[in-house]
Amino acid sequence: MSCPPPAPTLVLALGNPDRGDDGVGQAVLRDLTARGGLPQEVEVLDGGLAGLETCLLLQGRRQALIVDAAEMGLTPGEWRSLEVGESLLAGELRPGVLHSAGLREALQLAAALNELPERVTVFAVQPGRIDWGSGLTWPVSQAVPAVGAAIQERILLDKDGCSDGKDPDHR
């Protein structure tokens, strides 16, 4: 018996919801799922605290959209979409841009194994509080619908891997 191939598009949340704003990825997944209307070719997955094993989740994908809290020196709740390219993989961005300590290394490993999707976008949200305790701070919770809408828009604009050049980068 063989396993079916993975969905071409993966929406992956990283983080720990028991560490305050580090749970923003999971909150965005709940928002996105509640919106509905995602094509059948999209898999939505909670990656939790995945490190290098994130590389395995990317295998066979055409596109990956990753949501995580990231220390970027912005105001809590501000967010950016970061296209993963050579500069990010080479580590040329300042330290702390990607919150998950293993994400950059997992992406580098996927690239080395020729398993990196054609397009990888990290939706990074500036946290206000990352300490023990569940629940998002108010500014980060206010960003959740905007990030969910941007991911949905990205997916719906990118039909069959042919982006029309519109790249929603809401902040």
N, C-alpha and C positions, 0 to 999 in steps of 0.2 A: 504494500500500500504506500503510495507516495503522497506527500503533503502538497496542497495547492500552492501555487506561487504567491508571494506576498503582494499586497495591494501596491500599485505603482506609486501612490502618494501616502506618506506617513506623517501624521501630526503627533509629535511626541512631547509629552510634558515631563520635565525633570524637576526634582526638588523634594523637600520634606515638609508636608503640611503641618507637622508638629513643631516646626521652627518658624512660626509667624509668616512673614512675607515670602519665605522660601516655598510656600505652597501655592504661589500664584499660577504656576503651570497647570496644576490640577484644577484650580478655579476656572481658568480659561477653557480647559477641556469640558467642564460641566456647562459653561456658557455656550460653547460651540455645539455640543450635543443637543442642548435645549433649543437652539436655533433650528436644527434640522436642515434638510435640504442639501446635505453633502452627497456628492456622487458615490455610487457603490464602490468605486475604485480608490476610496480614501479609507485608511485605517487610522483610528484615533486610539492612542495608547498612552497609559501612565507608566513612564519609565522609572519613576521613583528616584532612587539614589544611584541609578546606573552609572557606572564608570566606563572602563574600557569595553565592557560587554555591549555598550551602545553601538559599537561597530557591527555587532551581529544583527541588531535591529535594522540597520541600514541596508543590509544585503538585498540585492534584487530590486531596490527601489529606484524610481526615476526622480523623485522629489521628496525631500524631508523638510518639514517645518517644525522647529524645535522651540519650545517655550520654557524659559527659565528666568529666575531672578538673577540679576547681574549688578555688581558694584561698578558703576560707571561715573560716579561723581555728579550725578544729576539729582534733581528734586525727586523725592519719593513719589512713585506712580508714573513718572515719565518713562517712556519706552522707545526703543529703536528696533528696527528690523535690520539685521546685519547679514549680508550675503557672504557666505563662506567662500573665500577665494584663496589664492596663494598667500596673500599677506596675512590672513588670519591663520592659515595652516602653518606658516613659517614662524608664527609667534611675534609678528611685528607690532601687533596692537599692544597698548600698555597693559600691564598686569591687572587682573581683576575685571577685565571686560566681560569675560565669561565666568559666571559664578561657580559652575560645577568644575571642580579641580580636574576631573578626568575627561571632560568633554573635548577640549582641544586635542588631547592625546588620542581619544577615540576617533576623532575625525581624521587625524594624521594617519592612524593605523588603517582606517577604511581606505584612505587615498593610496597608501602604500600597497594594500592588497587589491587595488583596483575595484573596490566595492563602494566607493563614495558615489552617492546619487549625482546625477547631472546638475541638480540644483539643490542646495542646502541653505536654508534661511533660519537664522536664530532670532526669535522674538524675545528680546532681553528687556526685562522690567526692573527699574531701579527700586530696590526694597527700602522700606523705612525702618523695619525692625526684623532682625533675624536672631531670635533667641528662642529658648524653649517656651512653648505655648502655642496653641492653635489659634487660627483666625488671622485674617489679613488686616493690616492697618487701613484706615479709611482711604487715604490717597491711592493705595495699591488696589483696593477693591473697586475704586472708581475707574481704574484703567482696564479692568477685566473685560467689560463689554467692547471697548474700543479695540483691544488686541484680538478678541474673538471675531469681531466684524472684519478686521484687516485680514485675518487668516482665511475666513470664509470667502472674502472678496478675491484674495490671491488664488484660491483653489478654483473658484468659479470663472475667473478670467483666464486661467491657464488650462484650456481644454486640450486634451491629447498631447500635452507636452509642448504646445505651440503658444507661447506667451505672446500677447498682442502688444507687449512693451509697456503696458500700464502696470506700475508697481506701487500698490498702496503702501505708503510709509507714514501712517497716522501716528501722531504723538500725543 
